[in-house]
Amino acid sequence: MPELTVKEIRIPELHLPELQRDEIVRALSEIRLPDIEMPRLMADRSDPSLPRIDLRKVVAGIAATLGIIRPSRPRWPIALGIAALLAVVIVAIVRNPAVQERADRGARLARERIDSMRASAHDAADEVDPLASDVADVASSIQNEARTAVPV
């Protein structure tokens, strides 16, 4: 194989003058920025013939056209696809006979438990609370004392 010779290239060194801090501050303080007046996009809103301009959309469209950014895609088709997939999966699961049997058994057990809780609550309401009768006796005695204490 033949050997290729590569010529060495030297990059020239850049020599900058050394500046003191006060020289830098003086140079920066002399810089004056020009006064630029930004045009108002919707200066006269009373004229309906002027279109409303959304500056974000304009800038995003220009950047997408130039290839700086990728345009954003809407997310609703993805959400719709996920919802349709979930619906198909749920229908497939519910139509499975084993799943139907377990769901029926769970519903039956829940009904039995609710019925037993209702029955025990109903039985508890039928029992006479001894404290409630004592409270009623005390209230009636206070009312009787109040009637007799007032002279007529």
Residue, then its C-alpha position, 0 to 999 in steps of 0.5 A: m500500500p502506498e503511504l500518504t503524507v499529510k502536511e502539518i498545518r499550524i493554526p496561528e495563535l490569537h493574541l488578545p490585548e490584556l484588558q483591565r476590569d475598569e477598561i471593560v466596564r468603561a467600554l460596556s458602558e459606552i454601548r448604546l442600544p437603539d430604540i426599537e418600537m415593536p409594531r402592534l399586531m392588533a392595534d385597531r381591534s374595532d375593525p373586523s376585517l383585520p384577522r386575529i393573529d396568534l404570534r405563537k402559531v405563526v412562529a411555530g409554523i415558520a420554525a416547522t417550515l424551516g425544519i428547526i422544530r417538528p410540528s406537534r401532532p394532535r393527541w386525541p387520535i391516540a386517546l381515541g385509539i387507546a379507548a377503543l382498545l380498552a373497550v375491545v379488551i373489556v368486552a372480551i373479558v366480560r364475555n368469558p364464561a369464567v369471568q361471568e360466573r365469578a362476577d355473578r358469585g361476587a354479586r350474590l355474596a355482596r347481596e347476602r352480606i348487605d341483607s345480613m347487615r340490614a337485618s342486624a341493623h333492623d334487629a338492633a333498632d327493635e331492642v329497647d335502649p335502657l338509657a333512652s327510657d331514663v332520658a325520657d323519664v328525666a325530661s318528663s320530671i324536669q317538665n313537671e318540676a317546671r310547671t309546679a315551681v311557677p306560681v299561678 
